[in-house]
């Protein structure tokens, strides 16, 4: 049986709360907007008194093989003090990129229904030479963005 709509529709919100909870446990001062009209899932007040906006994107372990860390059709323009937190449940891996880093690393659709929208694909998929089993992995060029905590926001 496939993944239920209820499960898939709520996954993103559950992951937002999960990651915000981890931010709070690290001592960050996190605020949640009541309305998500501008792609901002949370606002963090840094120790120096400045604020940053954060958008959280998550992929479940149920996605198609090879797409564990594919984030597509993202609308975004360069924004100061803005960060993305990308999380892949299957890889149990998180990447944090500033707005500038994201725009430098993503691809932008040139045509079609998602023209002008951005995509970023953190993982590859290769066959293990010994076992012959395909395994997803983080592409080398994105390893510098891997984060195990939210210290970048302190």
C-alpha positions in Angstrom: 0.0 0.0 0.0 1.3 3.5 -0.8 1.9 6.4 1.5 -1.4 7.9 2.6 -2.2 11.5 1.6 -2.6 12.4 5.3 1.0 11.2 6.0 2.6 12.9 3.1 0.7 16.1 3.5 1.7 16.5 7.1 5.3 15.3 6.8 6.7 18.8 5.9 4.9 20.5 8.8 6.0 17.7 11.2 9.6 18.1 10.1 9.4 21.9 10.5 8.4 21.4 14.1 11.0 18.7 14.7 13.8 20.9 13.4 12.5 24.0 15.2 12.4 21.9 18.4 16.0 21.0 17.9 16.9 24.7 17.4 15.1 25.5 20.7 17.0 22.7 22.5 20.2 24.3 21.3 19.2 27.6 22.9 18.2 29.5 19.8 15.5 32.2 20.2 13.0 31.0 17.5 9.8 32.7 16.4 7.1 31.0 14.3 5.0 33.2 11.9 1.3 32.6 12.1 1.0 32.7 8.3 3.4 31.2 5.8 2.9 33.6 2.9 6.6 34.4 2.2 8.4 31.1 2.5 9.6 31.8 6.0 9.0 28.9 8.4 10.8 30.5 11.4 12.7 33.7 12.4 15.7 33.5 14.7 17.0 36.3 16.9 20.8 35.9 17.0 22.9 36.6 20.0 24.0 39.9 18.4 20.3 41.1 18.2 20.0 40.6 14.4 17.2 38.5 12.9 17.4 35.8 10.2 14.6 34.2 8.3 14.7 30.4 7.7 12.8 28.2 5.3 12.8 24.5 6.1 12.5 21.9 3.3 12.3 18.2 4.0 12.1 15.0 2.0 10.6 11.8 3.5 12.2 8.4 3.3 9.2 7.4 1.0 10.4 9.4 -2.0 11.5 7.7 -5.2 14.8 5.9 -5.1 17.5 8.4 -6.1 15.5 11.5 -5.0 16.3 11.4 -1.3 17.7 14.9 -1.4 16.0 16.5 -4.4 14.3 19.8 -3.6 12.5 21.2 -6.6 10.2 24.1 -7.8 11.5 26.5 -5.2 10.6 30.2 -5.7 13.4 32.4 -4.3 15.2 35.6 -4.9 18.4 36.8 -3.2 17.5 37.8 0.3 19.8 39.1 3.0 19.8 37.3 6.3 17.8 34.4 4.8 18.8 30.7 5.1 17.5 27.3 3.9 17.5 24.2 6.1 17.2 21.1 3.8 16.6 17.7 5.5 16.6 14.2 3.9 14.9 11.7 6.2 16.2 8.7 4.2 19.8 10.0 4.3 19.3 11.4 7.8 21.3 14.4 6.6 20.8 18.1 6.8 22.3 21.0 4.8 22.2 24.7 5.7 22.7 27.3 2.9 22.4 31.0 2.9 20.2 32.6 0.2 23.4 33.5 -1.7 24.8 30.0 -1.4 21.5 28.5 -2.5 21.3 30.6 -5.6 24.9 29.9 -6.5 24.4 26.1 -6.2 20.9 25.6 -7.6 19.7 25.1 -11.1 17.0 27.4 -12.5 14.3 26.1 -14.8 14.5 27.8 -18.2 11.1 26.8 -19.5 8.0 24.8 -18.7 5.4 25.2 -15.9 8.2 25.8 -13.4 10.1 28.3 -15.4 12.2 30.6 -13.1 11.9 28.2 -10.1 14.9 26.6 -8.6 16.0 23.1 -7.8 18.9 21.6 -5.8 19.8 17.9 -5.8 22.2 17.1 -2.9 22.4 13.4 -3.5 23.7 11.0 -6.1 22.9 7.3 -6.4 25.6 4.7 -7.2 25.9 1.0 -7.2 28.2 -0.6 -4.6 30.8 -2.5 -6.6 30.9 -5.4 -4.1 27.2 -5.8 -3.4 25.7 -4.5 -6.6 23.1 -2.6 -4.4 22.3 1.0 -5.3 23.0 3.5 -2.5 22.3 7.2 -2.2 25.0 9.5 -1.0 25.7 13.2 -0.6 27.5 14.7 -3.7 31.0 15.9 -2.8 30.3 19.5 -3.8 27.5 19.7 -1.2 29.5 18.2 1.7 30.6 21.7 2.9 26.9 22.5 3.7 26.2 19.4 5.8 25.2 20.4 9.3 24.7 18.3 12.4 23.5 21.2 14.5 22.4 24.9 14.2 25.6 26.5 15.4 25.7 28.6 12.2 22.7 30.6 13.6 24.2 31.4 17.0 
